[in-house]
Amino acid sequence: MPWVAVKQFTKMLVAPETRDLSTTAQTLADWLRARMPDAEELRVDHLEYPQGAGRSHETILFEAAWSVNAVRHARGCVVRIKPVRHTVFPDDLFAQQYQVMKLMHERGQVRVARPLWFEADASVLGAPFFVMERVRGRVAVSFPPYRDVGWVSEATPAERAKMWQNGVRQLAAIQSTPIEAAAFLGGPPGAQSGLAQEWDKYERFVDWVSRERPWPVFRRALDRLRASWPKNQPPGLVWGDARLGNMMFDERFEVAAVMDWEQPSLGGALNDLAWWLVISEMMHGARPDRPHLPGMGTREDTIALWSEVTGISAADVEWYEDFTRLKLSLTAVRLGQLKTLPMPDEAALAQRMKVASMPA
């Protein structure tokens, strides 16, 4: 769809699955009573799906209210349900997603929603789920693109500059977490951490999406990346979907929460920086038909600030950006498979990943 047309859109529901919310409210109320034995007159209501975000996991917002010794309490909550049919990624990291959020919340340097409970019993909602405290704020949504519609597009360049800087600083703060504290994110033998872990994950992703039909373009992309293996491989925690749209901001353009930790790993710090750079260029960077969104830091600005805060060299980040383009292309194909949409054009994928469109 032409870029100019998105101004006609309003926020849209993008949840992978939906359910009857009145029944879910009763189920959650019964479940919460078992975890809050002192609560009286417990009520769950105002259930809703977020708009413009939450494509990979069914995510429901709700309000809980109860009394303890005649004192009334209320809390906004979010329930995130493990995908069992519409799985975007080959690796099941649902429990690790909760664990890494808990780690981040306990350390306090990265702002995440407070994790409250994890439920492994699939009989309650049809799949395991976890509940976290709801954070109030605004999200730079992808549908419709935030540079064209909504509060980001309406902000002043100075406000956007503040948002960008705060976002990059939170991105950098992830690297303050020692990987020893996140040993639960270790990969399989031979690829337990570092770039080997992240590479193994996406090499298997290529195999996974190729079950329905072959995608030789991905094999060529893997070969190209392997032949130019980077020398700079700093250790570090990988958020997995590092982008402005996965942060929530308050009215002062401060980061209220860093969200969507569904594909974490110990794959190395430059994976997140590269993902952020590539997505930023896609969402608000300069293109032939538009200028760079005023106030948002450029690629060079982002690298400089992130390197200053983390103390980590960004050498070879170009390789990681090309790796990111492979990751994003795989995700696009998988989403096409799930939604029975037209598949991405293989020639366009080849151009994106800088490989020949046809085998030599």
C-alpha positions as CSV (number, residue, x, y, z in Angstrom):
1,M,0.0,0.0,0.0
2,P,1.4,3.4,-0.8
3,W,2.9,5.2,2.1
4,V,0.7,8.3,1.6
5,A,-2.4,6.2,2.2
6,V,-1.6,5.4,5.8
7,K,-2.8,8.8,7.0
8,Q,-6.4,7.6,6.4
9,F,-6.0,4.8,9.0
10,T,-7.0,4.6,12.6
11,K,-5.4,2.3,15.2
12,M,-6.3,-1.3,14.4
13,L,-6.5,-4.6,16.3
14,V,-3.5,-6.9,15.3
15,A,-3.8,-9.6,17.9
16,P,-3.0,-13.1,16.5
17,E,-6.1,-14.5,18.2
18,T,-9.1,-13.2,20.1
19,R,-11.6,-14.7,22.6
20,D,-14.8,-13.9,24.4
21,L,-13.7,-11.3,27.0
22,S,-16.6,-11.7,29.3
23,T,-15.9,-15.4,29.8
24,T,-12.2,-14.5,30.2
25,A,-13.0,-12.0,32.9
26,Q,-14.7,-14.6,35.0
27,T,-11.9,-17.1,34.5
28,L,-9.2,-14.6,35.5
29,A,-11.2,-13.5,38.5
30,D,-11.5,-17.1,39.7
31,W,-7.7,-17.6,39.1
32,L,-6.8,-14.5,40.9
33,R,-8.8,-15.4,44.0
34,A,-6.7,-18.5,44.4
35,R,-3.5,-16.3,44.4
36,M,-4.9,-13.6,46.6
37,P,-6.6,-15.4,49.4
38,D,-7.0,-12.3,51.5
39,A,-8.9,-10.4,48.8
40,E,-12.6,-9.9,49.2
41,E,-15.1,-8.8,46.5
42,L,-12.5,-9.4,43.8
43,R,-13.7,-8.2,40.4
44,V,-12.0,-8.3,37.0
45,D,-13.4,-6.0,34.3
46,H,-12.6,-3.5,31.5
47,L,-10.9,-6.2,29.3
48,E,-9.6,-5.0,26.0
49,Y,-7.0,-5.9,23.3
50,P,-4.3,-3.2,22.7
51,Q,-4.6,-1.4,19.4
52,G,-1.8,-1.3,16.8
53,A,0.5,-3.7,18.7
54,G,0.7,-7.3,19.9
55,R,0.9,-9.3,16.7
56,S,2.8,-12.3,18.0
57,H,1.1,-12.9,21.4
58,E,-2.5,-12.6,22.5
59,T,-2.3,-9.8,25.0
60,I,-5.3,-8.6,27.0
61,L,-5.5,-5.5,29.3
62,F,-7.7,-5.6,32.3
63,E,-8.5,-4.0,35.6
64,A,-8.7,-5.9,38.9
65,A,-10.3,-4.5,42.1
66,W,-10.7,-6.0,45.6
67,S,-10.9,-5.3,49.3
68,V,-8.7,-6.3,52.2
69,N,-10.1,-5.5,55.7
70,A,-12.6,-3.1,54.1
71,V,-9.9,-1.2,52.3
72,R,-10.5,-1.0,48.6
73,H,-7.6,-1.7,46.1
74,A,-7.3,-1.6,42.4
75,R,-4.6,-2.5,39.9
76,G,-4.3,-2.4,36.1
77,C,-3.0,-5.6,34.7
78,V,-1.9,-7.3,31.5
79,V,-2.2,-11.0,30.7
80,R,0.1,-12.3,28.0
81,I,-0.8,-15.8,26.6
82,K,1.6,-18.2,25.1
83,P,0.9,-18.7,21.3
84,V,0.2,-22.3,20.6
85,R,-1.2,-22.2,17.0
86,H,0.0,-18.9,15.5
87,T,3.7,-19.2,16.4
88,V,5.9,-16.6,14.8
89,F,9.2,-18.1,16.0
90,P,10.5,-21.7,16.1
91,D,11.8,-21.4,19.7
92,D,9.5,-21.6,22.6
93,L,10.9,-19.0,25.0
94,F,7.7,-18.1,26.8
95,A,8.9,-18.9,30.3
96,Q,12.3,-17.2,29.6
97,Q,10.4,-14.1,28.5
98,Y,8.8,-13.9,32.0
99,Q,12.2,-14.7,33.7
100,V,14.1,-12.0,31.9
101,M,11.4,-9.4,32.7
102,K,11.6,-10.4,36.3
103,L,15.4,-10.1,36.2
104,M,15.2,-6.6,34.6
105,H,12.6,-5.5,37.1
106,E,14.6,-6.7,40.1
107,R,17.8,-5.0,38.8
108,G,15.9,-1.7,38.2
109,Q,18.1,-0.3,35.4
110,V,15.8,-1.2,32.6
111,R,12.2,-0.1,33.1
112,V,9.8,-3.0,32.6
113,A,6.3,-3.8,33.8
114,R,6.4,-5.6,37.2
115,P,5.8,-9.3,36.6
116,L,3.2,-10.7,39.0
117,W,2.4,-14.3,38.3
118,F,3.3,-17.1,35.9
119,E,0.8,-19.9,35.2
120,A,2.1,-23.0,33.5
121,D,-1.2,-24.9,33.6
122,A,-2.7,-24.6,30.1
123,S,-6.2,-25.7,31.2
124,V,-7.0,-22.2,32.6
125,L,-6.9,-20.1,29.4
126,G,-5.9,-22.8,26.9
127,A,-2.2,-22.1,27.1
128,P,0.3,-21.0,29.7
129,F,0.2,-17.3,30.5
130,F,1.6,-14.6,32.8
131,V,0.2,-11.5,34.4
132,M,2.1,-8.3,34.8
133,E,1.3,-4.9,36.2
134,R,-0.1,-2.5,33.6
135,V,2.1,0.5,32.8
136,R,0.3,3.7,31.6
137,G,1.8,5.5,28.7
138,R,1.9,5.8,24.9
139,V,3.3,3.5,22.3
140,A,4.7,4.5,19.0
141,V,2.7,1.9,17.0
142,S,3.6,0.4,13.7
143,F,0.0,0.2,12.4
144,P,-0.5,2.9,11.2
145,P,3.2,4.1,11.2
146,Y,4.0,6.4,14.0
147,R,5.9,8.9,11.8
148,D,2.6,9.7,9.9
149,V,-0.2,9.3,12.4
150,G,-0.6,10.0,16.1
151,W,1.3,11.5,19.0
152,V,4.9,10.9,17.6
153,S,4.1,12.7,14.4
154,E,2.4,15.5,16.3
155,A,5.3,16.0,18.7
156,T,7.8,18.8,18.3
157,P,11.3,18.0,17.0
158,A,12.6,18.7,20.5
159,E,10.1,16.3,22.1
160,R,11.1,13.6,19.6
161,A,14.7,14.2,20.3
162,K,14.1,13.6,24.0
163,M,12.1,10.5,23.2
164,W,14.9,9.2,20.9
165,Q,17.6,9.8,23.4
166,N,15.7,8.2,26.3
167,G,14.9,5.2,24.2
168,V,18.6,4.7,23.1
169,R,19.7,5.1,26.8
170,Q,17.3,2.4,27.8
171,L,18.4,0.2,24.9
172,A,22.0,0.7,26.2
173,A,21.0,-0.1,29.8
174,I,20.2,-3.6,28.8
175,Q,23.9,-4.2,28.4
176,S,24.4,-3.4,32.1
177,T,23.0,-6.8,33.0
178,P,25.7,-9.4,33.5
179,I,25.1,-12.4,31.3
180,E,25.8,-14.6,34.3
181,A,22.6,-13.4,35.8
182,A,20.7,-14.6,32.8
183,A,22.1,-18.1,32.5
184,F,18.6,-19.4,32.0
185,L,18.8,-17.9,28.5
186,G,21.6,-20.3,27.5
187,G,21.2,-22.0,24.1
188,P,21.8,-25.6,23.0
189,P,25.2,-27.3,23.3
190,G,27.7,-25.7,20.9
191,A,25.6,-22.5,20.8
192,Q,25.1,-21.7,24.4
193,S,25.9,-18.0,24.2
194,G,27.4,-15.3,22.0
195,L,26.9,-14.9,18.3
196,A,26.9,-18.7,17.9
197,Q,23.6,-18.8,19.9
198,E,21.9,-16.1,17.8
199,W,23.2,-17.6,14.6
200,D,22.0,-21.1,15.5
201,K,18.5,-19.7,16.3
202,Y,18.1,-18.1,12.9
203,E,19.8,-20.9,10.9
204,R,17.1,-23.2,12.4
205,F,14.5,-20.5,11.5
206,V,15.5,-20.9,7.8
207,D,14.9,-24.6,8.1
208,W,11.6,-24.0,9.8
209,V,10.1,-21.6,7.2
210,S,11.4,-23.9,4.4
211,R,9.2,-26.8,5.4
212,E,6.3,-25.5,3.3
213,R,8.4,-24.5,0.3
214,P,12.1,-24.0,-0.3
215,W,13.6,-20.5,0.1
216,P,17.1,-20.7,-1.5
217,V,17.5,-16.9,-1.0
218,F,17.9,-17.5,2.7
219,R,20.6,-20.1,2.1
220,R,22.5,-17.7,0.0
221,A,22.1,-15.0,2.7
222,L,23.4,-17.3,5.3
223,D,26.4,-18.2,3.1
224,R,27.1,-14.5,2.5
225,L,27.0,-13.7,6.2
226,R,29.1,-16.7,7.1
227,A,31.8,-15.7,4.6
228,S,32.1,-12.3,6.2
229,W,31.9,-13.3,9.9
230,P,32.6,-10.3,12.1
231,K,35.6,-10.0,14.3
232,N,33.8,-7.8,16.9
233,Q,31.5,-10.1,19.0
234,P,31.0,-8.4,22.3
235,P,29.0,-10.5,24.8
236,G,25.7,-9.2,26.0
237,L,22.0,-9.9,26.5
238,V,19.7,-9.7,23.5
239,W,16.3,-8.1,24.0
240,G,15.2,-9.6,20.7
241,D,12.9,-7.0,19.2
242,A,14.8,-3.8,19.9
243,R,12.8,-0.9,18.5
244,L,11.1,2.3,19.6
245,G,7.7,0.7,19.0
246,N,8.4,-1.7,21.9
247,M,8.8,1.1,24.4
248,M,6.1,2.9,26.3
249,F,6.6,6.6,26.9
250,D,5.0,9.0,29.4
251,E,3.8,12.5,28.8
252,R,7.3,13.9,29.4
253,F,8.7,11.6,26.7
254,E,10.5,9.4,29.3
255,V,10.5,5.7,28.9
256,A,7.8,4.1,31.1
257,A,8.4,0.5,30.0
258,V,10.5,-1.7,27.7
259,M,8.2,-4.4,26.3
260,D,8.0,-7.6,24.3
261,W,10.9,-9.8,25.5
262,E,9.7,-12.8,23.5
263,Q,13.0,-13.8,21.8
264,P,15.8,-13.0,24.3
265,S,19.2,-14.7,24.2
266,L,22.8,-14.3,25.3
267,G,23.7,-13.7,21.6
268,G,25.7,-10.5,22.0
269,A,25.1,-6.7,22.4
270,L,25.4,-5.7,18.8
271,N,22.4,-7.7,17.8
272,D,20.0,-5.3,19.6
273,L,21.9,-2.2,18.4
274,A,21.7,-3.4,14.8
275,W,18.0,-4.3,15.1
276,W,17.2,-0.8,16.4
277,L,19.2,0.8,13.6
278,V,17.5,-1.1,10.8
279,I,13.9,-0.7,12.2
280,S,14.5,3.0,12.9
281,E,15.6,3.5,9.2
282,M,12.5,1.7,8.1
283,M,10.1,3.6,10.4
284,H,11.4,7.1,10.4
285,G,14.6,7.4,8.4
286,A,15.1,9.3,5.2
287,R,13.9,7.7,1.9
288,P,13.6,9.1,-1.6
289,D,10.0,10.1,-0.9
290,R,10.4,11.6,2.5
291,P,13.0,13.3,4.8
292,H,14.3,11.9,8.1
293,L,11.8,12.6,10.8
294,P,13.0,15.8,12.5
295,G,14.2,15.3,16.1
296,M,14.9,11.5,15.8
297,G,18.6,10.8,16.0
298,T,20.3,9.5,12.8
299,R,22.0,6.2,12.5
300,E,25.4,7.8,13.4
301,D,23.9,9.6,16.4
302,T,22.4,6.4,17.7
303,I,25.6,4.5,17.4
304,A,27.6,7.2,19.1
305,L,25.2,7.5,22.0
306,W,24.8,3.8,22.5
307,S,28.6,3.3,22.4
308,E,29.1,6.1,24.9
309,V,26.6,4.7,27.4
310,T,27.6,1.0,27.1
311,G,31.3,1.5,26.6
312,I,31.1,-1.2,23.9
313,S,32.6,-0.8,20.4
314,A,30.2,-0.8,17.5
315,A,32.8,-2.0,15.1
316,D,31.3,-4.4,12.5
317,V,27.8,-3.3,13.2
318,E,27.1,-3.3,9.5
319,W,27.4,-7.1,9.5
320,Y,24.9,-7.2,12.3
321,E,22.5,-4.9,10.4
322,D,22.7,-7.4,7.4
323,F,22.0,-10.2,9.9
324,T,19.0,-8.2,11.1
325,R,17.7,-7.9,7.6
326,L,17.8,-11.7,7.3
327,K,15.9,-12.0,10.6
328,L,13.3,-9.6,9.5
329,S,12.9,-11.2,6.2
330,L,12.4,-14.6,7.9
331,T,9.8,-13.1,10.1
332,A,7.9,-11.5,7.2
333,V,7.8,-14.9,5.4
334,R,6.5,-16.6,8.6
335,L,3.8,-14.0,9.1
336,G,2.8,-14.5,5.5
337,Q,2.5,-18.3,6.2
338,L,0.4,-17.7,9.3
339,K,-2.0,-15.2,7.8
340,T,-2.1,-16.9,4.3
341,L,-1.0,-13.5,2.8
342,P,0.9,-13.1,-0.4
343,M,4.5,-14.0,0.2
344,P,7.3,-11.5,0.0
345,D,8.8,-11.3,-3.5
346,E,12.0,-13.4,-3.5
347,A,13.8,-10.9,-5.7
348,A,13.0,-8.1,-3.3
349,L,14.2,-10.3,-0.4
350,A,17.4,-10.9,-2.3
351,Q,18.0,-7.2,-2.8
352,R,17.3,-6.6,0.9
353,M,19.8,-9.2,2.0
354,K,22.3,-8.2,-0.6
355,V,22.5,-11.5,-2.5
356,A,21.9,-12.6,-6.0
357,S,18.2,-13.0,-6.9
358,M,18.9,-16.3,-8.7
359,P,21.5,-19.0,-8.0
360,A,24.8,-18.7,-9.9
